[in-house]
Amino acid sequence: MTARAPLVVVGDALLDEDVHGRVERLAPDAPVPVVSGARAVRRPGGAALAARLAARDGREVTLVTALGADPASRAVRELLAGSVRLVELPLSGTLPRKTRVLGADRPLLRLDEGDGRAGEATEEARSVVRAARGLLVADYGRGAADVLRAGLERAAARTPVVWDPHPRGGPPVPGTRLVTPSAAEAAGFARRLTDDPPHGSAPSGPGTLERAVRDAGLLLDAWGAAAVAVTLGERGALLTHGETPLFVPAAVSAHGDACGAGDRFAATAAGLLADEALPEEAVRAAVAAATRYVAEGGAASVVADGRPETASAPPGARELAERVRARGGTVAAAGGCFDLLHAGHVALLEAARRTGDCLIVCLNSDASVRRRKGPGRPLVEAADRMRVLNALECVDAVAVFDEDTPERLLGELRPHIWAKGGDYARSALPETRLVESWGGQVLLLPYLDGRSTTTLAERAARPPAPAPEGTP
């Protein structure tokens, strides 16, 4: 079996948050439900969710999206770290955050915050689009696809592009291999293109096959796309790319939270088209994947590391710290670059883990390492460093920070123990005062002599010694 092709996702990242609780009564001052025992769960949303789901399929994924310095942007970076490579566009405003309040797992209301839009495209983003072997445009109407439109149009002439459109976004570029609107979205796009009253207000509604066939045919011609797949919820999808449309039914009927099912559909189709599958094959697999996603719990199946939530799935760093603290345990944290992991690093982390009931590693991002160590570093990018650290038995969670020092992240985790390696003076560490402000303790642990990333890099760069004379 050949390796899966890498995928580039271009689009608008969001932060999604679900607040779950019990609803047992109405408020005395208004006829509204009272949600008690609330707990919040965060996950990447929008294009970030599509990228996470594509990475969950075992392929290399790069996400080109706009992020800023606001808390929601930082949260998305943390949620994607270790599985998705980020190429960031500038963000004006704050990243959109969508919060659903659910009682008995049923949505009661949604709160939308954040007005951020993508700024101008960077050269790095243009380069990634040019080199892509497969592209998914997850357009959520926040400008990322717009600022890269010229490059996407050129890319569509040579590589498969899947476009998941949004009512507030622009049309797909001509030559797009597959466009994936929902039935309601397809009906809305079609109404913009025609003044025909019977078509624009069909009594059968946007969910019927008859309406989907008409809309898909109209959009196929108007957009200049190779194919349009209209998703029909639990029924499946309708693929149109010639004279005869193909209805692809779902093998089973999955009922539940469908939030993110469209992203699951588009990510699967984009990956398979990048692998040179036929459109029919890609859509069949996408229907099956979206159905399975809903059956597994939909949005609830996506946790911090992007895998289905099971008893063995590692929790996010914040959730882990809260859980350990709630049961009276000790939260330990250690920080560093951990570039080219070596025995000294492992000894430090093992010692730090013995000081508490869990160990959270605060990891410098690639940009943070470059600022500290110079332009030649890191030797290993953050996603790979995070993966190696997570494989260590002594590490319970890893969180990435972009700043030069981890105070912001420590303020969120509030560990009881902050372990550092080396011969620092406690007073010389900028985070000492912060950790001690909530009663935490800064613990200095010795490094193993002679072990360092710099030493390893220098040794690897040296030419090999010549073999002794007479050696065969």
SETOR-160546 format. One line per 8 residues: number of its first residue (from 1); their letters; for each residue x, y, z of C-alpha. Coordinates in steps of 0.5 Angstrom, whole numbers, always signed. Layout:
BEGIN
NUM	a	X,Y,Z | ...
END
This chain:
BEGIN
1	mtaraplv	+0,+0,+0 | +3,+7,-2 | +4,+12,+3 | -2,+17,+4 | -1,+24,+0 | +0,+30,+5 | -6,+35,+5 | -6,+43,+5
9	vvgdalld	-12,+46,+9 | -13,+53,+7 | -19,+56,+11 | -21,+60,+17 | -20,+57,+24 | -25,+57,+30 | -25,+55,+37 | -31,+51,+39
17	edvhgrve	-33,+50,+46 | -39,+46,+49 | -41,+47,+56 | -45,+41,+58 | -49,+41,+64 | -56,+38,+67 | -62,+41,+66 | -67,+40,+72
25	rlapdapv	-71,+46,+73 | -73,+53,+70 | -71,+59,+73 | -75,+63,+78 | -74,+70,+75 | -75,+68,+67 | -78,+62,+63 | -71,+59,+62
33	pvvsgara	-67,+53,+63 | -62,+53,+69 | -56,+49,+67 | -52,+46,+73 | -46,+42,+74 | -43,+45,+68 | -36,+43,+65 | -33,+46,+59
41	vrrpggaa	-30,+42,+53 | -26,+46,+48 | -24,+43,+41 | -21,+46,+34 | -27,+49,+30 | -28,+51,+22 | -21,+49,+18 | -18,+47,+24
49	laarlaar	-23,+42,+25 | -22,+39,+18 | -14,+39,+19 | -15,+35,+25 | -19,+30,+22 | -15,+30,+16 | -9,+28,+21 | -13,+23,+24
57	dgrevtlv	-13,+19,+18 | -6,+18,+19 | -3,+23,+13 | +1,+29,+14 | -3,+36,+14 | -1,+43,+14 | -6,+48,+16 | -6,+55,+13
65	talgadpa	-10,+60,+17 | -10,+67,+21 | -9,+67,+28 | -7,+72,+33 | -5,+73,+40 | -12,+73,+43 | -13,+67,+48 | -18,+63,+43
73	sravrell	-12,+63,+38 | -7,+61,+43 | -12,+55,+45 | -12,+53,+37 | -5,+53,+37 | -5,+48,+43 | -10,+44,+41 | -7,+43,+34
81	agsvrlve	+0,+42,+37 | +3,+35,+35 | -1,+33,+29 | -2,+39,+25 | +3,+44,+22 | +1,+51,+22 | +3,+56,+17 | +0,+63,+20
89	lplsgtlp	-3,+69,+16 | -4,+75,+20 | -11,+76,+24 | -14,+83,+25 | -19,+83,+31 | -20,+76,+35 | -21,+69,+33 | -28,+67,+33
97	rktrvlga	-30,+63,+38 | -37,+59,+38 | -40,+57,+45 | -45,+52,+45 | -49,+51,+52 | -52,+44,+52 | -57,+40,+57 | -57,+33,+57
105	drpllrld	-53,+33,+51 | -58,+38,+47 | -56,+45,+45 | -60,+50,+48 | -56,+56,+45 | -50,+58,+42 | -46,+64,+44 | -41,+67,+38
113	egdgrage	-35,+72,+40 | -30,+74,+35 | -29,+79,+29 | -23,+77,+26 | -21,+76,+19 | -15,+74,+15 | -10,+79,+13 | -5,+79,+7
121	ateearsv	-2,+73,+5 | +5,+71,+7 | +10,+69,+2 | +11,+62,+6 | +3,+61,+5 | +4,+62,-2 | +9,+57,-3 | +6,+52,+1
129	vraargll	+0,+53,-4 | +4,+52,-10 | +8,+46,-7 | +1,+42,-5 | +0,+35,-8 | -7,+36,-5 | -12,+42,-3 | -18,+43,+2
137	vadygrga	-21,+50,+2 | -25,+50,+9 | -28,+57,+7 | -32,+60,+14 | -33,+67,+11 | -27,+70,+15 | -22,+71,+9 | -17,+66,+9
145	advlragl	-19,+63,+2 | -20,+70,-1 | -13,+73,+0 | -10,+66,-3 | -15,+66,-8 | -10,+67,-14 | -5,+62,-12 | -11,+57,-11
153	eraaartp	-14,+58,-18 | -7,+57,-21 | -6,+50,-16 | -13,+48,-19 | -10,+47,-26 | -5,+42,-23 | -7,+39,-17 | -14,+36,-14
161	vvwdphpr	-17,+42,-10 | -24,+40,-5 | -28,+47,-4 | -32,+47,+2 | -36,+53,+1 | -39,+58,+6 | -45,+63,+5 | -41,+69,+6
169	ggppvpgt	-35,+66,+3 | -33,+67,-5 | -35,+62,-10 | -30,+56,-11 | -24,+57,-16 | -25,+55,-23 | -22,+48,-24 | -24,+46,-17
177	rlvtpsaa	-24,+38,-17 | -30,+37,-12 | -34,+42,-8 | -38,+40,-2 | -44,+44,+0 | -50,+42,+4 | -57,+41,+1 | -59,+48,+5
185	eaagfarr	-52,+51,+2 | -53,+49,-5 | -60,+52,-5 | -58,+58,-2 | -52,+59,-7 | -57,+57,-13 | -62,+62,-11 | -57,+67,-12
193	ltddpphg	-56,+65,-19 | -63,+65,-22 | -69,+69,-21 | -73,+63,-23 | -79,+63,-17 | -80,+56,-18 | -73,+54,-17 | -72,+59,-12
201	sapsgpgt	-78,+57,-7 | -79,+49,-9 | -84,+47,-5 | -81,+40,-4 | -75,+44,+0 | -68,+44,+0 | -67,+37,+3 | -70,+33,-3
209	leravrda	-66,+29,-8 | -70,+33,-14 | -68,+39,-11 | -61,+37,-10 | -60,+35,-17 | -63,+41,-20 | -58,+45,-15 | -52,+41,-16
217	gllldawg	-53,+42,-24 | -53,+49,-24 | -47,+50,-19 | -43,+45,-23 | -44,+50,-29 | -44,+56,-26 | -37,+55,-22 | -33,+51,-27
225	aaavavtl	-32,+46,-22 | -31,+38,-24 | -36,+36,-19 | -41,+38,-14 | -42,+33,-8 | -49,+36,-4 | -49,+33,+3 | -56,+30,+5
233	gergallt	-54,+29,+12 | -56,+22,+15 | -58,+20,+8 | -52,+21,+4 | -49,+25,-1 | -51,+27,-9 | -45,+27,-13 | -46,+31,-20
241	hgetplfv	-40,+31,-25 | -43,+29,-31 | -50,+28,-35 | -53,+23,-29 | -52,+24,-22 | -50,+19,-17 | -54,+18,-10 | -49,+15,-5
249	paavsahg	-53,+13,+1 | -51,+12,+8 | -50,+5,+9 | -53,+6,+16 | -57,+12,+19 | -53,+15,+25 | -57,+20,+29 | -54,+25,+34
257	dacgagdr	-49,+31,+34 | -48,+32,+27 | -43,+39,+28 | -37,+38,+24 | -40,+32,+20 | -39,+37,+14 | -31,+38,+16 | -31,+30,+16
265	faataagl	-34,+29,+9 | -29,+34,+6 | -23,+32,+9 | -24,+25,+7 | -26,+27,+0 | -20,+31,+0 | -15,+26,+2 | -17,+21,-2
273	ladealpe	-17,+25,-9 | -10,+27,-7 | -9,+20,-7 | -11,+19,-14 | -18,+16,-12 | -24,+17,-17 | -29,+22,-15 | -34,+16,-14
281	eavraava	-29,+13,-9 | -28,+19,-5 | -35,+21,-4 | -37,+14,-2 | -31,+14,+3 | -33,+21,+5 | -40,+19,+7 | -38,+13,+11
289	aatryvae	-33,+17,+15 | -38,+22,+16 | -43,+17,+18 | -38,+14,+23 | -36,+21,+26 | -44,+22,+28 | -45,+15,+30 | -38,+16,+35
297	ggaasvva	-41,+22,+38 | -40,+28,+33 | -36,+34,+36 | -36,+30,+43 | -31,+25,+39 | -26,+30,+38 | -21,+32,+44 | -15,+35,+45
305	dgrpetas	-11,+30,+41 | -16,+29,+36 | -17,+22,+37 | -24,+19,+39 | -25,+20,+47 | -24,+13,+50 | -21,+11,+57 | -14,+11,+55
313	appgarel	-14,+18,+51 | -9,+23,+54 | -13,+29,+56 | -11,+36,+55 | -6,+39,+59 | -11,+44,+63 | -16,+39,+64 | -11,+34,+67
321	aervrarg	-9,+39,+71 | -16,+41,+74 | -17,+33,+75 | -11,+32,+79 | -12,+38,+83 | -19,+36,+84 | -18,+30,+87 | -12,+33,+92
329	gtvaaagg	-6,+31,+88 | +0,+34,+86 | +1,+37,+79 | +8,+38,+77 | +11,+41,+71 | +17,+42,+67 | +19,+46,+61 | +24,+47,+56
337	cfdllhag	+26,+46,+48 | +27,+39,+48 | +31,+39,+42 | +34,+33,+40 | +32,+29,+46 | +37,+26,+50 | +39,+22,+56 | +40,+28,+60
345	hvalleaa	+33,+30,+58 | +30,+24,+60 | +33,+24,+67 | +30,+31,+68 | +23,+29,+66 | +23,+22,+70 | +26,+26,+76 | +20,+31,+75
353	rrtgdcli	+15,+26,+75 | +17,+23,+81 | +15,+30,+85 | +8,+29,+83 | +2,+25,+81 | +2,+28,+74 | +7,+31,+69 | +6,+37,+64
361	vclnsdas	+11,+39,+60 | +11,+46,+57 | +15,+46,+51 | +18,+52,+47 | +15,+53,+40 | +19,+53,+34 | +19,+61,+34 | +21,+61,+41
369	vrrrkgpg	+26,+56,+40 | +29,+61,+34 | +29,+67,+39 | +33,+63,+44 | +38,+59,+41 | +39,+62,+34 | +36,+62,+27 | +39,+54,+26
377	rplveaad	+34,+52,+31 | +30,+48,+33 | +33,+42,+29 | +27,+38,+30 | +20,+42,+29 | +15,+42,+35 | +10,+37,+32 | +16,+32,+32
385	rmrvlnal	+18,+34,+39 | +11,+34,+42 | +10,+27,+39 | +17,+24,+42 | +15,+27,+49 | +8,+24,+49 | +11,+17,+48 | +15,+18,+54
393	ecvdavav	+12,+14,+60 | +14,+19,+65 | +10,+25,+61 | +2,+26,+62 | +1,+32,+57 | +5,+37,+53 | +3,+44,+52 | +6,+49,+47
401	fdedtper	+8,+56,+49 | +10,+61,+44 | +13,+67,+48 | +20,+67,+51 | +18,+64,+58 | +12,+60,+60 | +9,+65,+65 | +3,+65,+61
409	llgelrph	+2,+58,+60 | +4,+57,+68 | -1,+62,+70 | -7,+57,+66 | -4,+51,+69 | -2,+53,+76 | +2,+47,+78 | +4,+45,+85
417	iwakggdy	+12,+44,+83 | +15,+47,+77 | +22,+43,+75 | +28,+46,+72 | +34,+43,+70 | +41,+46,+71 | +45,+50,+75 | +40,+57,+76
425	arsalpet	+39,+61,+82 | +32,+60,+84 | +31,+68,+84 | +34,+68,+77 | +28,+65,+74 | +23,+70,+71 | +17,+65,+73 | +19,+64,+80
433	rlveswgg	+15,+69,+83 | +9,+67,+79 | +9,+60,+81 | +10,+62,+89 | +4,+67,+88 | -1,+61,+89 | +4,+57,+93 | +7,+53,+88
441	qvlllpyl	+15,+51,+89 | +20,+52,+84 | +25,+46,+84 | +32,+45,+81 | +34,+39,+78 | +41,+37,+76 | +43,+35,+69 | +47,+29,+67
449	dgrstttl	+54,+32,+65 | +56,+32,+58 | +49,+31,+55 | +46,+37,+51 | +43,+38,+44 | +49,+43,+42 | +54,+37,+44 | +50,+32,+40
457	aeraarpp	+49,+37,+34 | +56,+39,+34 | +58,+31,+34 | +54,+30,+28 | +56,+35,+24 | +64,+33,+25 | +66,+29,+19 | +68,+22,+21
465	apapegtp	+75,+20,+23 | +79,+16,+18 | +79,+9,+18 | +86,+6,+21 | +91,+4,+15 | +90,-3,+14 | +82,-3,+15 | +78,-7,+10
END
